[in-house]
Amino acid sequence: MLRMLANGVCLAALMLATQMADAAEAGGCRAVRMAEPGWNDLAFTTGVAKVLLQALGYEPQSEVLGINVIYEGMKNKDLDLFLGYWDPAMVTYYEPYKKDGSIENVRVNLVGAKYTFAVPTYVWEAGVKDLSDLHKFADKFGKKMYGIEPGSNQLMMDAIADPQFGLDGWQVVESSEAGMLSEVGYEIKEKQFIVFQAGRRIR
């Protein structure tokens, strides 16, 4: 069982390369090129999108790529669609593409989600119930937070930079969702302290 820390309500938004609609109208293009970064939620969301697009007569394709590769792929018109932009967690990463007009945010596809930090239950019970509690157990955490791909961990970096949390000297360990969850599993097995990225739907 996991416990959530702090706040940070986020939205997953549909993102589309700006030329997709024009290309589809002009050339009658049926292929829809999508990508997802290997996150469990995006595997599901992209799978649903593929089924719906197929029912509409399109030929959806999807592959697993890194976040930076996905953004650059859309900018260069090698990809059409990405369903995993979390706002505000990824806003800094997305901003350059928004400014140059190469990628546009089309529509929100998930409302009422929390994208924040989590700790195992035994860490929660030891007294880590808010971001402001982390510094009290700095040695147990090894002054580390575990995130996912680069470009998706801004919340953690912002927390470290915020003087009110007393996290000076902490670092964010960036890898992937699979890599992060593997580390979480190991630390829980050993009953060690760990804080990591997590998200859930708010009911």
C-alpha positions, -999 to 999 in steps of 0.1 A, spaced: 0 0 0 13 35 -9 6 68 7 4 101 -13 22 132 -2 13 169 -8 -8 181 -37 -3 189 -74 -35 182 -93 -25 176 -130 -42 170 -162 -32 146 -190 -38 165 -222 -40 154 -258 -11 168 -279 -11 169 -317 15 180 -342 0 211 -358 1 199 -393 -18 166 -388 -52 180 -396 -41 198 -428 -22 167 -440 -52 145 -434 -75 168 -453 -51 174 -482 -38 139 -487 -65 117 -472 -39 102 -449 -50 72 -429 -19 65 -408 -19 80 -374 16 78 -358 15 77 -320 41 71 -293 41 66 -255 70 65 -231 64 31 -215 41 43 -186 14 19 -176 -14 45 -178 -2 56 -213 -1 20 -226 -38 18 -216 -48 52 -230 -29 48 -263 -44 13 -266 -79 27 -263 -71 54 -288 -58 28 -313 -91 8 -311 -112 40 -316 -91 52 -345 -93 18 -362 -131 18 -358 -130 52 -376 -111 38 -405 -76 50 -396 -44 30 -394 -29 38 -360 7 29 -352 24 32 -318 59 27 -304 76 32 -271 100 61 -271 117 85 -246 99 117 -238 125 139 -256 123 117 -287 85 120 -287 86 158 -285 112 161 -312 94 135 -333 62 156 -332 82 188 -340 98 171 -370 64 157 -381 76 121 -376 48 116 -350 13 128 -349 -1 122 -315 9 119 -278 -16 113 -251 6 118 -220 12 155 -214 8 161 -177 1 197 -168 17 213 -148 43 186 -142 57 188 -177 49 224 -186 85 235 -185 96 208 -209 67 215 -233 70 253 -233 96 256 -261 75 236 -285 44 256 -276 62 288 -282 75 279 -316 41 265 -326 55 230 -336 31 212 -311 -3 222 -299 -23 211 -269 -57 200 -284 -78 188 -255 -78 175 -220 -84 137 -218 -82 132 -181 -96 154 -153 -93 150 -116 -59 132 -113 -32 138 -87 4 136 -98 26 139 -68 50 120 -45 44 87 -26 60 67 1 54 32 14 30 28 43 57 21 68 74 54 59 41 72 63 36 56 97 71 67 107 60 103 103 65 112 66 31 125 58 39 157 39 66 172 18 76 192 48 85 160 66 111 147 42 140 168 55 135 153 90 145 119 75 171 130 50 196 104 61 171 75 58 162 87 23 198 92 13 187 127 2 173 111 -30 139 112 -47 131 87 -75 115 99 -106 108 87 -142 121 100 -175 139 134 -177 114 161 -185 87 145 -162 102 152 -128 97 190 -125 76 187 -93 105 171 -75 130 196 -88 107 225 -78 104 210 -43 141 207 -39 146 243 -50 119 256 -26 135 268 7 104 261 27 110 223 24 146 223 36 157 199 8 190 215 0 215 189 -13 188 164 -24 189 149 -59 163 135 -83 172 100 -96 158 100 -132 154 67 -151 121 54 -164 88 42 -149 100 6 -150 134 16 -134 117 36 -107 92 9 -98 120 -17 -97 139 4 -72 107 10 -52 101 -28 -51 136 -34 -38 135 -7 -12 101 -19 1 114 -55 3 143 -42 24 120 -19 45 141 11 34 129 47 31 120 58 -5 100 87 -20 90 85 -56 67 99 -83 31 86 -83 -3 94 -97 -39 84 -90 -74 93 -100 -93 115 -75 -128 103 -70 
